[in-house]
Amino acid sequence: MLLEPEQAWLTRPRPHGTREAAVAYGDQDDWQVGRWPYTTEIVERHRVAKLARRRAAIETIKALSRRTRPDPDGLTGLDYIHAERDHPRALEGGDAADRALEELARERRRHR
Amino acid sequence: MPPIAHWRSWPVSDVVIDSSVAIAWVLEDEPAHDDALRFMESIGDGTFDPVVAGHFRFEIRHALVRAARRGRVEWADLPTWLAALDALEARTAPLSDADAPVLALAQNHQLTWSDAHWVETAIRYDLPLVTADLRLIRSVSDDVAILVDVRGAAA
């Protein structure tokens, strides 16, 4: 939903039932959903633009992932997520998830 | 009917994806990385529209910080990572305010609070949950929610 500044709303024609005044609709920034009218063409244009943004993000993610390195102890991303969930706080101070991961890493090294 | 066949016969485009899928996108040597990338391509071509639960941002950021601390990603790359993941424009489903269904899932399926929220979100929106977490898939039968292994999701 595109939120508009309050002042713009005050100066705009007020909606009035079915005879609602149409907002002047330009094609400059209509990739943002929120303006009437929701015609098939405009909705499709939004969809295509969104997919293009997603594909650009995907290319960035793929390029960045090629720069990543293996974990020295064979831990996985899932291990990181689980460590955070299972050890969110350390009463004695420090980072409990870090210590849990270190313990897991020691265990993996022992079994290698 | 095996869960994966059930998934294929379900004509949905919206899917809930959990943070295990996103971290599999990030880290090249993760076991599910190649399959997760294929699944991500299907988000790029519009086959699937991703939905994430409210705690996704925290989970993925925690995991990325861990990855940086263990030298797997560059600290300097983290802002680009976060921006790129946000640019996928996944819709965020707010976490439920109702504790009872989440508690029931945690109790009946031995789930963590966080995993229970993922499953509850999928149930509440009546969507499949795509995950790389086999432990989670094994914990929840498909009469409770449809959990799809990302390794087969794009096929």
Interface residues (C-beta under 8 A of the other chain):
Chain A: R47 K50 L51 R53 R54 R55 A56 A57 I58 T60 I61 K62 L64 S65 R66 R67 T68 R69 P70 D71 P72 L75 T76 G77 L78 Y80 I81 A83 E84 R85 D86 A97 D98 L101
Chain B: S19 S20 I23 A24 W25 V26 L27 E28 D29 E30 P31 H33 L37 M40 E41 I43 G44 D45 G46 E59 H62 A63 R66 A67 R69 R70 G71 R72 V73 E74 D77 T80 W81 A84 L85 A87 L88 E89 T112 W113 S114 D115 A132 D133
